[in-house]
């Protein structure tokens, strides 16, 4: 066991080494070892449920690989594939914000991975920047991790998930959709679509669109009013800070459909993946050319700062947030 490489509300992750098995021709390999303290039967049940969920979504390149598990004293250990490229969170923090070109492969990878989960009847429910890992060998590839809040939902004959009722307020504050915060019960089918929209908006803007999707946040109340008047999420959010939205028409259309408060108007994850923004990778935007007139003093030229990233005043900066779960879920058969 090596150094701690991550920690969340449901355990810590360490750098480990799978020693392999010569008899079974399994080579030695680096791994991520997640340790969860098991205090009671509920903890053990949650631990086993996470393992069951993760095993159901294996074989997809965008999902972290599961090597095995072990009980040691009062701790449960999960041994997983090591994603050596760090978190998408750190990639964003290092850059301030990403261009559509740079964000595209990450968004596509997330849409592919979560669509695969939904095809197996698994809803992640804690999709966020910290739970998307990058790969050292291919920095454009992603691995979705941490299925501690994931739930299994029955599938209909057509392969779509059943609109099953849940009441638990589970997830991370900035990423939870409004229906989860409503305390009225919700279907988890489109929870991941909203969270993926928050991730994508944050990547290309450099700030969270909302503090939380509830009446506790004045930004959300304004967004709800604007959407009621036919104004899309992107236009509404940027208008809040007296800025024009810089996204392409295709990306605005996608984000408006992912961040729709009315669940009936929000895209499913397969719908997200099928959107035209993913049809072809956006081309890099060429920097604007400056024209400096001979003999002029251009020390105060506003063009000098035009391409510099600055957070809008009163916006929510990107920051780590721990997941929480406040109420018990209705059991789904």
N, C-alpha and C positions, 0 to 999 in steps of 0.2 A: 504494500500500500504506500502511495506517495502523498504528495501535497493535495490539500483541498482545492478543487477547481471550480466549485459552485455550491450555492446554498440557497434553499427556498423555504417556503412555509411547511413543506412536508418531508424534508430530509436534506442531507448534504451529499455531495458527489466528490469522490477522490480519484486521483490518477492511480490505476492499478495495472497489474500484469497477469494475464491469463497464461499459466505455465504450459498449457497444452496437454496433449496425451499422445505419447509415442505409439501406444498400442492401437489407437484409433486414427493415427496419422493427422492429429489436430496440432498445428504448429503453435508455438508460443506467440502471443500477440498482446499489444497494449489494449487496455480496456478502461472504461469508466465504471467505477464502483459506487453505487448509490446506497447510502446507509439510512435506514428508517427505524427510529426507536419505537418498538412495539410495547405500549404500556398496558393494553387491555385487549379484549376480544374484538372490539370495534376496529382497533388499529390493525390487528391481524387480518380481519375481513377486508379492510380497505387495501392492505398490502397485496393480498391474494387477488383482489379484484383488478388492481392496476396491472399485475402480471398477466392476468387473463385477457384484459383489453389489449395490452401491448402485443401479446402473442397472436391475436386475431388480425393485426394489421401489418405483420411482418411481410417480407419479400418485396416491399416497395422501396426504391432507392432513396425516397425522401423521408422515410421513417427510420429512426434510430434502431440499429440491430440489437436483438436480445440474445445474449450468450448463455445466461443461466441465472439461478438464484440460490440463496442459502440462508438458513436461520442460524445465527450465532448468538447464544445467550438470549438477551432481550432485544436483539436487533435483527431486522430483516435486511438482506443485501441483494441488490439487483446488479448483475454484471452486463454491461452494454458496450456496444461499439463506441470507440473513441472518435469524436469529431474534433479534429486538431486545428480547425480554423477559427475557433472562438465563437462568440455569440453575435448574432445580427445586431443586437443592442450596441455592442462595442463598435461594430462597423459604422453604425449611424453616428454614434458619439464622436468618433474620430473624424468624420466628414462634415458634421453639422447638418447636412441634408444631402440627398442623392439626386442625381438627374433621373429622368424617366428611363434613360438607357441603362444606368447602373442598377436601378431598382427592379427593372423588368425580370431578370432571371430569378431573383429572390421571390418576387410575387408569383411568378409562374411555378416555381418549385413548391411554394406553399399551397397554391391552388391545386396542383397535381396531388400532393401528399394528402391534403384534407379531403379532397374528392374521393381518393382511395379509401380513406377511413370511413367516410359516409357510405360508400358502396358495401362496406362490411357491417354497417349498422352502428358504427362507433362515432360519437361526437366528442371532440377534444375538450371543449369548454374552458380551456385556459391558454388559448393561442395568444402569444405576445412576443415581443422582440427578444426577450430573454430565453424563450423556449424554442427558438429557431437557431440551430447551430450551423456553422459554416465548415467546409471541408478543406483541409490544407492542400490536398492534391488537386482539387478543382474549386477555386475560391468562388465560383458562381453557383456551385451546388449547395443545397441545404439539407438539414436533417431536423425534422420535428421531434422534440423530446418532451418529457414530463407528462405522462398520462394519468397523473394522480387524481384529477377531477373528471376524467373521461367517463362517459356512461355508454352502455349498450342499449340501443333502441331497436325494437323489432322491425323487420323489413316486410313490405308488402310484396305481392306476387310480381309486381313490375320492377322490384328492386329499390323502390323509394322507401324512405323511413316513415314509420307510422307517427302521426302527430300525437305522441304520448304526453300526458301532463306531468310536469315537475313543479315543485314549489321551493326548492332550495336556492338561496342566493349564493351561487358558487362562481368563482372566477376572480379576476383582478380588476380593481376599480376602473381604471381608464379604458379597459377593453370590453367590459360587460355591456350587452345591449340593454335598452330600456325595459324590455319585457321581463328580464331577470330581476331587475330592481323593483318591479311593480308590486310584488307580494300577492299577485292575483293568480299565479300559476302561469306556466308557459310551455310551449313545445320547444325542445332544444334543436330542432331541425335546422334553423337559420341562425343559431347563436354564433357558430364559427364564421359565418359570412360577415357579420358585423365586426367581429374581432379582427378578421383578415383585412377588412376595410380600414380599421384603426391603424393596423400595422402599415399598410400601404400608404395611407395618408401621411403618417408620421415619417416614413422614409423619404418621401418627396417634398415634404414641407419643413421638416426639422422640429416640429412641435406636435403635442397631442391636440387633436381637435376639441376634446372635451376633458374636463376634470373627471366627470362621471355623467352617465346618461340618466340623470334623475332631476327632479325639481330642486334638488339641493345646489345645482350648478346653473347659474344665470345664463351661461352659454347654451346649455341644453334647452332651456325654456325659449330662448331666442331661436334656436335651430328648429324646434317643434313649431313655433309660430310661422317661421319662414316656409317650412315644408308644407304647412297647411295652406299657404298662399301660393304654392307652386314653385317656390324657389329651391333649387337643388342644394345639397349639403355643402359642396365645395364653394359655391358662390356665397352662401350664407355665412360660412365660417370666415372666409377672407374678408367679407364685407364688415364683419364684426370688428376687424382690426384696420378698417379703412384702407384695405389693399385689394388689388385685383388678383383674381386667381390665375396663377401662371401655368396651370396644367394644360395639356393638349385636350381638344374636344373629346377624344376617345377616352382618355383617362378620367376626365370629369364625369362623363356618362357612366363609366364603370363604378367610380366611387359614390356617385349619387345613388346608384342602385344598391350598393353594398351598405351604405349608411342611411337607408330608408327607415325611418321610425315605424312606419306602417309595415308590419311584418309581411302582409300580403303583397306588398310592392317590392320587398327585398329579394335579391337573387339568392338562389340556393348555391352551394359551392360548385356543383357541376355547371350551373348557369354562369357563375363567375368565370370558370375556366374556359367556357365557350365564348366569352365576350370578345369582340373584335380587337380590343387593345392587345390581346395575346396572339393575334394572328401573325404579326411580324414584329421583330424587335425594333423599338424606336431608334431612329438615327440620332447620333450625338448632335447637339445644337452648337453651331459654330459661334465662337465669341464675337461680339460686335466690334467692328473696326473703329478705332479712334482716329479723328482727323485733328491734327494739331497745326494751327496756323502759325506761320513763321513770325517770330518776334512776339508772340502772345505769352502771357504769364498764365500757365494752366495749373498752378498749384492747388486751386480750389475747384478744379473741374469736377462736376458731379459724376462724370463717367468713371472717375477713379474708383468710386465705391459702388458702382451700379451692380457689379457681379458679386459683391461680397455678401455673405449670408448673415442676416441679422434677424433675431427673433422679434415678432411683433410685440408691442407693448401689451402686457396683461395676458399674453398667451401662456399655455401650460408647457413648460420645458420637459424634454424627455428625461425620465428618471426611472430607476428601478422601483417596482412595486411588488409586494408579496401577495399571493393569492389568499383568499379567505372563503370559508363556507359557513354560512350563518344558520341555515335551517336544514332539516332532513328532507330528502327527496321522497316523493311518492314512488313506491316500488312499481316497476314496470315489468309485467310478465312477458 
